[in-house]
Amino acid sequence: MGEVYQATDSKLGRSVAIKLLPEAFTHDQDRAARFEREARVLASLNHPNIAAIYGVEESGGRKFLVMELVGGETLAERISRSQISVEETLGIAVQITEALEGAHEKGVVHRDLKPANIKITSEGKVKVLDFGLAKAFAADVDTSNLSNSPTLSMAATNAGIIIGTAAYMSPEQARGKTVDRRADVWAFGAVLYEMLTGKQAFHGEDVTEILAAVVMKEPSFEALPGKTPGPIRNLLRRCLEKNQKRRLQHIGEARIVIEDALAGATHPELLPAAQNQRVFGWTAAGVIAVLLLALATVSFVHFRETPAQRPRLRLLMATPEKLAISMFSLSPNGSSLVFVAREGGQNRLWIRSLDSLQAQVMPGTEDAAYPFWSPESAFIGFFAHGSLKKIAVAGGPPVTLCAAASGRGGAWNRDGVILFAPNIVGGLFRVSEGGGSPVAVTKLASDGNTTDSHRHPEFLPDGNRFVYLYESGKEEIEGIYEGSLDGASPSRILPDASNAVYVPPAERGGSGYLLFRREGTLMAQPFDPERRQTTGNMVPVAEQVGNLSATLGAFSASENGVLAYQSGGTIGNRELTWTDRMGTRLDLATKPAAINSAAIAPDGNRIAFGIFDSTGGDIWLQDLVRGVMSKFTFGPEYSTAPVWSSDSARIAFTLRSPRNGWAIYQKSMTGSDNGELLSRTGSNAYPWDWSQDGKFIAYSDYADKTHYDLWLLPLMGEHKPISYLQTRFNETHAQFSPDGRWMAYVSDESGQPQVYVQAIPANGERRTISTAGGDLPRWRQDGKELYYIAADQKLTAIQVKTGSAPSAPFESGPPQPLFIVEPLGGATPIISRYPYQPAVDGRRFLVNVHAGGEAASAPPITVLVNWEDGLKK
């Protein structure tokens, strides 16, 4: 219907598309005037899924349209490239329905909807092109003659366009009759069918055969994928009904059906046909439990006003083998669980429907953390690569919404507002679900305290007010607060350093609850959000509930009575074991426990390591000579990340105190208390190494503008930190070379973690050690070998040569892969924990492995249905 070019609008400084109209318009004044009238109507359409028409212009006697320039590939190109999954199809389809619905409300019918007129941008946004142009191009003549159909007459010499267009004509359009919005419903059905099957619903060798099939034949519904939900199958039949009066009357009805399918609504028709034949290692009892859960959820929805009939179920949901889960979130409708799991050295989002037997990875979610749901359970928000992003549950690429350097949780209300914590420190911000510039919502009580933060927001039912955690080093400030988007003064509800979730009352007139974690116990506190106060005694819900980070409890709850929690902690039962350079296990070094980072004393006689428990964590010692294990630090403060002095007489470590925030301490092997304060730090500050001469400790600390930086903490004098490396990237895991001349560290400046070696003090002279991703470097004690974990999780060794002269250069050999090391991960992917330690001679390694040698997996997740009913008994 014309030639299209990319152009620049010099007046507004934007790229546009211009469509030169056919020559017929130049010589037919009546038709040109009619086109301009129609184009003005089309220009009134303002919808995010419709490519806009900016205006009609003329140059040299030739008229042209000025249109929005839309990048990406057409749906026709996407279909021809590869098979589209059912989930991705529904994500595209719902956006098409929204475009059609918006146009139909304005009285505009597309009349020529087809895959070639639908574009998908690189961010997954669907744009429908050429809206209403079929009518605009048509002349004011009798439409009873098929030859006047614009889709045929305007391109009569191009067989490809004729066939492609005819395949999406409604029967009434194929007969040359007057059409209305139901023709778009038919075309939508034909497009949806083609996305699901990869084939046109109606086909033939020429246009005559295609039109005959449209009028006389039914599409082959048997060609639909087995995973196509039942309601979607029914929707296709309604859309492709040849009788206009029996066809689906409004495209908005199709949108609702697809949205329900995207949200994973619990309904028997949504179960894939072959799903009951796939067990994937579950026991029969586990399968029965899942079916009971699905039944319980349906019963909850349909019999909400008859509490006596509400079943209360408890079951264990096994987590996938060989996946280390670090955090999870239950969908608002209680049907699905999204979790962050590490596989192949990458954190990604995985999603599992509670009525399914397996979890699915969500492509494009590398480095994901702190996932949260949209209110209709169709999208998931998360943080990755310094940004806040969202992704459709049905599939498609993630969409970046705004910058978020190191996000710490988010919430999404029904008005399309996302509330989130963009950094480790600071207040909460808001942004539209469509993206944009974040706007500050909350303010710290003391602006000068850089260690304070607001995090883990959760909206209350009205969508304006919310609860969040105020994390602070001051006990009188820290706790669970209620705030509001309108800027009203926040109110402190509870003093606990925990995230909180509000669950509305299950029955009319009942009480809603705040769920939070207190000393390892999941508590339910009756709470009235209108009066902003608690209303009764708190009740324990579950004991020994783990923590996903220092303040994020391992629990999540839906709006309709489903609760999920994890006991014990996400690290699980682990042990330290000795292996040789081939990865063969030699001797067990410790008993099983929730062990995180470990460090071998330079004299080789002891191991210091952290152990998580339900209340936090402490540092323990394993005497390798006597085989005795003893406690080194004593709570209630949280102690972790031990590093040894070169004489094996002292240990430095991070201590997080509810009273004093984050700090680095040191303690003598003969001390009986928690040691000596060396330096107060920002949030998430960790010591990495102690120099051989005993003068400095290298550690990372966080700053809002420069993120994680490397610092040197003097052990003499006033302990005033000295900056070693500050950039706008993250620098972590610093390790002194034994001769004290070089520093090995990790930076993400290349877009992924890489290991570098740089001189001390930093003078710009450095060497890149890893080339395809690397993390967690360690030196051999004699300085002749450097180790790190490569992107494929293989422990890698490199021969190094530093020379004894002060001016001697740093030399390194080729990397030598040794064996795969299971990652430990963490709530902050950048600050991962060391899963290995080289022995003094480098002939063997101390490796943190899953206890007993079984496949690494997180503890099972307990799922409770109608958990509130148990509080009344």
N, C-alpha and C positions, 0 to 999 in steps of 0.2 A: 504493500500500500504506500510505498514511497521509499526514498533513499534517506538513510540516517547517518549523521556525522557527529563526532565529538567536537565541541566548540567552546570558546571562552566568552562569557558575558562580560564585556569590558566595563560596563557601567557598574555592575555589582561585584565584579571580581570573582566569579565562580565558574566552574566547569558545568556545561549543560550538554544536552543532546538536541540537535535540530533535525526535524524530519521534513524533507522537501516533499510537497504534495504532488500527486500525479498531474500531468499536463492538462487533464480534463478540467481541472479546477481553474486553470488560467483562462479558458475560453468559455466557461459556463458561469455567467455572473450569478444566476439564481442559485445554482448549486454551491458556489463559493460563499454567498451570503448565508445560505442555510448552514453550511459547515461552520462558519464563524459563530452563528447562534448556538449551535451544539457545543462547540469548543468552549464557549464561555460557561456553559453549564458544567462541562467536565472540569474546567479550571476551578470550580467551586469545591470540588472534592478535596478534602484535607484529611488524609488518613495515613498512618505510618506504614501500612502495607500496600499502598497505592502509589505508583510512580506519578508524580504531579505533572500537570500541564501548566506552564507558566504564562503562555500567551500565543497569539497568532500574529506573525509578522509577514512583511512582503519586501522583496528586493528584486529589482530588475524584472518586475512583472510576475515573479514566481513567489507563491505563498509558501510559508513553512511554519511548522509548530516549534515552539521552544519548550523543551521538556526537561524533567529531572534526569540527570545522568546517573544510571544505576550500574554499579560494577558487579562482578561475579559471573557465574554461568547460568544459562537458562535451565529450567527444569528438564527440558528435552535433552540437553547435553548431560545433565546429571543422570537421567534415566539410562542413556546410552552408555555412560561411562562404567557403571557397575550396578548390581542389584542394591536397591534401597531397603534397609531393614524396616520392619513394621513400626518400630519406635520412631525412627527418623521420618518415616512417611507421615505418621500422625502429627509430629511436630511441624512439618511443612503444611499439612492439610489444614490444621486449625488456623494458621495465619492466612491461608487463602480464604477460608470462610469469613474471617474477620474483615478482609478487604471487600468481599462481595456483600456482606451484611451492611457495611458502612455505605457502600454505593447504593444499594437497594433502598436504604432509608432516605436517600436523596432523590430517589426516583430514577436512578441511572442503572441500566442493564448493560452488561459487557457485550454479550452477543457473539463473542469470538474467543471465549476462554479456552486455552490449550497450553500444553507445556512450553511451547515456544514463546508464549506471552507471559511467562512467569519467570522471574529471576530470583536467584538465591545469592545474597552477598557473602563475602568472606566471613562475616560475623554471624551467618545463619539467619539473617533477616530476609523474609520473603517479600518481594515487591511484584505486584500484578501490573503489567504494562498495557497500554492501548485500551484503557477503559472507555467503553462507549464509542470508540472510533468507527466500529462497524456501522452503527446508525448514522454517525456524522458523515461518513463517506457515501452512504447510500443516497440516491437521488429521490426526489419526491415523485415517485411513480407507484404504480400498483404493485404491491408486494406478493400478489397471488402467483406471479410468474417466478418460478425457481431461478430463472436466469438473472433476475434482479437481486438475488441474494448477494450481498457485498462480498462475502467470503469467497464466492465463486467468480463473480463478474470482474472484480478488481485485479485478479491475478490469473486470468484464464489461460495464460500461456505457460504458467509455472506449475507443472504437475505435482511437484513435491508439496507446494503450499496448498493446492486444491485437496489432495488426499489427506494431508495432515490436518487441515481444517475440517473437512467433511466428517472425519472420524469422531468429532466432538459435537456435531450438530444434534440438536434434539429432533425427534420425529416430526414435530410440527414445523420446525425450521427447515427440515429436509423437504417437506411438502410445500414450502413457500408460504406458509400461513403466518399470521401475525404472532409475534413472540413476546413474552414478558419475562419476569425474573425466574420463572420455572425453567426457562431454557438454560439459564446459568446454573441452576441446580443440577440439571441433566449433565451439562458439560463438566461441572465439578465432579460428579460421579464417575464420568469417563476418565478424568485426570487421576482421581484417587485410585481407580482400578488399575490404571497403567503404572502408577508408582508402586503398587503392591505386587503386581505380576511381571512388570517389565514389558508387557505387551499391550497393544491397543485393544480396547473392549470390542471395537467393530473394525474389521479390516477386509480388504479385498484387493483384486489386481488393479482396479481402476475406480474412479469416483462413483460410477454407476453401481458397482458391486458394494462399495462401502455404504452408500446411501440406502441401498436395498437392505443391507444388514441392519442399519440403524432403524429402519421402519419395520422390518419383519422378524429379525432374529434376536435371541437373548445372548448376553455374554456368557462365557464359561466361568461360572463362579467356582467350579472345582479347581481352577488354576490358582486361586488365592492361597497364599502361604498358610501352612498349618497353624502358625502362631497368630493368625488374624483373629482378634477378639470377636465373639459372637455379635455384640451390638454393632460393630463396624461392618460385618457381613450384612446384617439387616439394613443398615444405613445405605449401603451400596444398592441393594435391591429397591429401596424406596426412591433413591435418586435416579435410578435408571428405569423407572416405571414409565412405559410408553404413553399411558393415559395421563394427560396433564392434571386431571382432577384427582387422580389417585397418587400422583407423585408427591414427594415431600414439598410442602407449600412454601416454607421459609428456610433460607440457608442458616438462619440462627439456630434452628433445631439441630442441624448437622453439627454446628459448633459445639452445642451442649453435649451431644453424644461423644464427640471426639475428646472434649475436655474431661469428661468422666473417665474415658479410657486412659487418657494421659495421667490422670490422678490415681489410676490403679484402683478404681472403685471395686469393692469386694462384691462380686456378682458371679454366679456360676458361668454365665455366658462369656466372661472375660478370661476363663482358664483356657490355655492352649489345648488343642484337641489331643496332642500326644503327650502332654505333660505328665499324666498319671502313669506313664510307662517308664519314666526316667527317675531313678532313685539316687544316683551319684553318691553311694556310700552311706546313705542314711539308713537307720534301722527302721523296721516296720512300725515300731512304737513312735519313732520320730515323725514318720509320715502321718500317722493317725493324729498326733498332737497338732501338726500343722493344719490338718483339715478341721479339727475341732476349733482351732483359733479362728479360721476363716468363718466357721459357723457362728462362733461367739461374737465376732465383729458384726455380722449381719443381724444377729439377734439384738445386739445393742442398739443398732440403728432403728430397727423396726419396732422394738418394744421398750423404748426409752421410758415411757410413762408407766411401765409395770415392773418395778424393781425386783419383785419376787422372782421373775422369770429370767433375770440377768445372770448367766453363768459366770462364775469366777474361775479362771484357769491360770495355771502356772506351768511353764514349760521351759526347757533349756534349748537355746538355739546355738548349735555348734558353729564356731567361726571357721572360715575356710582354712585348710591346712597350708602351712608354709607362708602365711600372710601375717605380718605383725601389725595388728590393729592399734592405732594410736588415739582415735576419737570417733564418735558416732552420734547420729541424730535420727530420731523417729519422726516420720512425716505427720503433719497435723491430723490427717484422717486415719492415722494408725495402721496404714496398710503396708508401708515400706520403711526400710532402714537404710540410710546412707552411712558409710563409714570410710575413714581414711586408712589405707593399708599400704604397707611397703612391700614391693616386689621388684626384683631386679635392680635394687638400688634406688627406686623412685617411689615417692609417695603419690598415690592416686586415689580418686574417689571410686568407690564400689557401691553398687546399689543392690538391694535384695528385697523383693516383695515377700511379705510374710506368708503368702500362699504359694510361694515358689520354693524349689528345692536347691537352688543355687544362686550365687551372687554374680553380677556382671560388672566388669570394669567400665568406667566412663572415659572413653578416649579423649585426649586433650587436657586432662586434669592433672598433669604432672606437677609436683611440688604443692599439691592441695593441702589445706589445713582449715580447721574450724568451719565445717559445713553447716548450713542452716537452710530451712525450707521456705518457699513461698506459701501463702496461706491456703491456696487451693491444691497444694502438694504437686504442682506441675513443674516447678523449677527448683533448683538448688543453688544457693549462693555459697561462695567459698573464697578463700584467699590463696593466691599463688603468684610467684614471680613479682612481688611488690605491687599487686593489684587486687582489687575486689572484682570478682567475676560472677557470672551466672551461667547455668547450663540447663537445657530442657531435659526433663526426665525421659522424654520420648526419644531423645537423641539429637545429634547435631553438635557443631563446635561450640565451645564456650564463648561468651561475649564479655569483653572487658567493660566495666562500668566506670571505674575511676582508680586513682592511685591509692594504695594502702600498703605502706612500707613493710609492716609486720603485723597483720591483722590479728585481733584477739576476740573474734566472735561477732555475730550479726543477728538481726531480726528483721522480719518483713511483714508489713501490715497490709490490710485489704485496700488501702488507698494507694498502693504502689510506692510506699516510702520504705527504704531500707535504712535501718539504724545500725551503725557498726563502730567498732573500735579499730582505727586504722594503724595504731602503733602499740608498742609495748607500754609506752607511757602516754599520758594525756587523756583528754576527754573523748566523748562519743560524738559522732558526726552523722548526718543524714544525707541521702542522695536518692534521686529518683530511680525506680527499677529500670528505667531506660538509659540510665547513665547521666553523667554531668559533673558539675563541680560540687564537691562536698561542702556542707554547711555545718558549722559547729552547733551542737545542741547542749552539751553539758560543759561545765567549767570546774576545774579542780578547786578544792577549798583553799589550797596554798599554791599559787602559781609557781613559786620558786622551788618547790619540791619536785625535782625531775624524776623521782622514783615512783610517784603516785600515778595511778591509772584507773580509768573506768573501763570495764570490759564485760563480756558475756551478757549483752542486753537481751531481754525477752519482752515482747509486747503484751500488755494486758488486753482484755476483750474489746475495749473501746477503740483500740488502735492509736490512741493519742498518748496514753500513759504507758510506762514500761518499768520493769525492774532491772537492776544491773548490780554488778559488784564494784564497789569502790575499794581498790587494793591500795593499801598505804602502810607505811612503817609505823604509823601511830594507831594504837588500839582504839583510842577515842574517836577516830574517824572511820577506820576500816569497817566494812560490813555490807549488807544487802540494802539497797536504796530503791525508792520509787521516784521516777522523774517523769517529765512530760515533754512532748514536742513543742508545746507553746511557751516553754521557758519558765514555767512555774517553779518555785523553789523546791528542791528535792527533799525527800523525807527519809530518814533512816528507819528501816523496818526491823532488821536483825543485825547483831554484831558479827555474824559468822563470815569468814573469808571463804565463800563458796559461791558458785553460780546458783541461780534460782530459776525455777520454772513454775509459772502459775497455771493451775488446772482448774477450769470452771466447774461449778457444781454439776454432778451427774443428774440431779433431780431438781425440779422447780422448787424453790424455797430452801434448797440445801446450801451447804457451805463449800466455797472453793478453797483450794489449798495451794500454799507455796511449798514446793519440794526443794530441799537443799541438803547439803551434806555437812554433818557435824561429827568430827572425830571418828570418821569411818562409818557412821550410821546415816542412812538416808532417812530424813525426817519430813513429816507432813505437818505444816503449820496452818490452821484455819486462818483465812485472810479475806478481808472485805476491801476490794480495790476502790470502791466508791468513798469509803471513809478513810482509806489509806492506813489501815491498822489491822493488827492481828485480833482475832475474835474468840480464841479458845486455846486449849492446851495442845501443844505439839505432840505428835504420835510417831513412834518409830515405824518405818515401813520395811526396811531391810538392813541387816547387819553386814559389816565388813565390805561395804561398797568401795570399790577402788577409785583412784583419781587418775585422770588423763593428763593433768599437769598439776602444779602446786595448788591451783585454785579451781580447776575444772573437774567436777565429779563425773564419774563414769555412769551417768544415768540420763534418761531422756523420756519425755512423756508426751502423748498425743492429747488432743482436745476431747476425745471420746472414750477415755478410760483404759487406754493401753499404756503400759509402763515397761521400759526396758532398762536394765542395769547390769553392770558387770562387777563381780566380786573379786577381791584380791588385788587387782591392779592389772595394768596392761602388759607389763613386762613378763609376768607369770613366774613360774618356778624355773630358775636357771642355775647353772653351776659353772665354776671356772675349771678348765681342764687344760693339761699340757698336750701340745701337738708337735709333730716334727714339721720340717719344711714342705712335706708333701700333704700335710693336713691330717695325717694319721694320728688318732688319739693315743696318748701314751699313759698318763696318770691323771687321776682326779685330784684337784687341788682344794676344793671346798665342798661343803654340803650344799644341797639345793636350797635356794632362797630367791627372793625377788631382787637379784643383784643387778646393779647398773655399772657405772664406770669402775675400773680397777686399776691399780698401779703397783708395780713390783718395786720394792726397796732396792736402791743401788747395790747394797751388799748381798742381795739375792735371798735374804732369810725370811722376809715377810711380804705379805700382800695386803694392801689397804683397798677397801671397796665399799661402795654404798649399798644399802639395802632399803628398799621401799617397804612401808607397811601402811596400814589403813589410816594412820595419823600423820604420816610424813616420811621421815627417813633419817638414818644415822649411818656413821662410818664404822666399819668393823675391821678387825685385823685377823689374818690367818698366819700363824707361825708355821713356816714350812719345815722347820727343824723338829719341833716338838709335836706338830700336828694339832695345835690348840687354836680355837677360834675365840676371840674376845671382842667386846664392844669398846670403841674408842671415843665416840661422842655420845652424849646423852640428851635426848629431847627435853622439852617439846619442840625446840627449834628444828628446822629441816636442814640437815648437813649433807653435802654431796661434793663430787669432783675432787677427790684427794690427789695431791702431788707431794712427792718426797723431797726433802733436802738431800744434797749430795752425800752427806755423812750418815744418812738413814736415821737421824736422831729426831727429826721434826716432820710434821705433815701440815701443809697448807690446804685449805678447803673453803668452799662457799658455805655460808650459813645464812638462812633466811629466817628472820625472827618476826613474829607478829608485832613486836614492839619497835624494832629497829630497822626493819626492811632488809635489804641485801647487804652483805659485807663479806670480806675475805679475812679469815682468821688463820692463825698458826697455833699448833699445839705440840708440846714436847712429848716424846714417847713415855716420859715418866710423869706427865701431868695427870691430874685427877678431875679437872674441870673441863669446860668447853674451849679453853684456850685464850689466846691474846688477840684482840682486835688489831688488824693491820690497816684496813682501809674500808670506809663505807663506799658503796658503789651504787650504780644505777640498777635497773631491773635486769635479771638474767645475766649477771656477771659471773664468769667462771675462770679460775686459775687453770692454766694449761701446763706450765712447766716451771721448774726452779733451776736457775743457772748453776753450772758446775762449780763456780767460785763462791756460790752462796749469797751473792749480792742482790739478785733480782728475781722476782716472780713475774712471768709473762701471763697476762690475762686479757680477756675480752670484756668490754663494757659497751652498753648501748646508748646512742644519742639519736635524737629525732632526725637531725639533718644528715648525719654521716653513718647512721646505722651502727653495726658492730665494728668497733675499732680495737686495735691492739695497743696495750699499755704495758709499761714496765714499772713494777712496784718495788722501790728500794727497800731493802731489809735493814738499812742503817738510817739513823737520823729520824726525821719526822714522817717518813714513809709517804712523801708526796709523790703521786704517780707522775711518770714521764711518758709523754706520747711517743709511741714507736711508729705507728702507721694509722693515719686517718684519711679516708677517701669517702666518696659517696657510695662505695660498695661495702659488702660485708667481709671483714677479715677475722678469722677465728683459728682455733687449734694451733697456736704458736708453739714451736719446739726449738729450744736452744741446741745448737750443735755442741758436742762435748768440749770442743776447744773454745767455745764462746764467741766465735767470729761470725757465725751465720745463724739465720733464723729460718726454719721451715714453717710455712703457714698455709692457710687455705683462703682463697678469695673467689668471689663469684663475678668478678668484673667481666669475664668472657661470656656470661650468660648461664654458666654452670660452674659448680665448684671445681677448682683446679688447685694443685699443689705448687707452690713457688718456694724458692730459696732466695733470701736477700741478706745483704751484709748487715752487721750490727756495729754502729748505729745505721739506720736506713739511709742510704745515699743514692738510691735509684738503681744501683747495680744489682741485678737479680737474674735468676735462671728459672725458666718454666720447667717443672719436673714432669707433671702429667700433661698429656696432650689431648686426651679424649675423656676428660673428667677424672677427678681424684679428690680424696678426702682423707682426713685423720692421719697425718704423717707422724712417724716416730723414727728416732735415730737409734742405731745400734750403739751400745755404750762406748765402743772404741772409735766411733765416728766414721767407720769405713763403709757403712751401709745405711741407706734411708728406705723406710717402708711407707706405703700408703695403700688405701683401699681404692681400686679403680672403679670406673662406672659399672662394670659387670660384677662388682662385689668381690673381685679376686684380690687377695692380699698380694701386693707387688713389691719386689725388692729392686733397688738400684745401687750399684757400686758407686761410691763417691770418693773424691780425693780433694782435700782442702789444703794440704801443705802446712808446714810448720811456720813459715815466714809470714809476717803480718801482711805482706803484699801478695802472697800466693793466691792464685785464682781458684775458683770453685770448679771442679771437673766432675762429670757424672757419666756413667755408662748407660747401656740400653736397659729398659725395664724387663724384669724377669717375673712373670706371673707364678705365684706359688700355689694358693688354694683359695677356695671361696670361703668368705667369712660372713656369717649371718649378722645382719645389721641389728642394732638396738633401737635406732630412731629416737623419737622424742616428740613432744608437743610442738617444739620449734624445730623444723627440719634442718635449719642452718646450724643449730647447736646440737648436733647428734653426739651420742656418747661413744667412747672408745670401746669397741668389742674385742680388742686384742692388745697384747703387750709383748714386745720381744724380750727374750731372756738376755742375760748379760752378753753371751757369746753369739746370739742370733741363730743358734742351732735349733732352738725350739721356741714356741710361742705359747703364751697364756691366752686362751680364747674363751669368751663368754658364750656358752651354748645352752640350748634348751635342756633342762634336767632329764636324765635318763637316756638321752640320745634320740628321743622321738622327734618327729617333725615339728618344727617350730609353729606354734599357733597360739593365739590369744585365748584366755579363759573364755568359756561359753558365756553367752549373754542370756540372762533370765528375762523372760517376757511374762508379764502379768496382765490379764484382761479383767477389767472391772476391779482394779486394785482398791478403789475407795470402799467397796463393800466390805473388804476385810478389816477396815479401820473401825467399823461399827460393832464388830463381834468381840 
